[in-house]
Amino acid sequence: MDNDVRGLSDIKVDQKNLYKEEVFTDLRIATIRQLTPVLPDGRRDEGREVLFFGQTQMMTPGGALPIQFEIEAKDLQQAMEKFPEAVHRGVNELVESAREAQRQAESRIVTPTPPGSKIVLP
């Protein structure tokens, strides 16, 4: 139990990287998170850009698959306009990452260990 609690005394909030989060949704397919940079007193930090992230779901034979992606936009209106393009980019990145994981899994060479052999792990 002590091992679980040891690092907790080192936890600190990064006061130079604070954001206020707002969520916008059409209650159908689109959810847009707007992260507005703020100062420790809660005022808008004009020195940093507002960030936008999109979320949606894609139905698969295994059920709903959540898709999350960044949207490069200056404001909410532009984020809504760029949402469809960002969804396609997010899906393509997800598919490519799944293909890469599959390639890596297939490239592992499995050789049987003869009975009585020692297994040496790195």
Helices and strands as residue ranges (DSSP letters): H 2-5, G 6-10, E 18-25, E 31-38, E 51-60, E 63-71, H 76-107
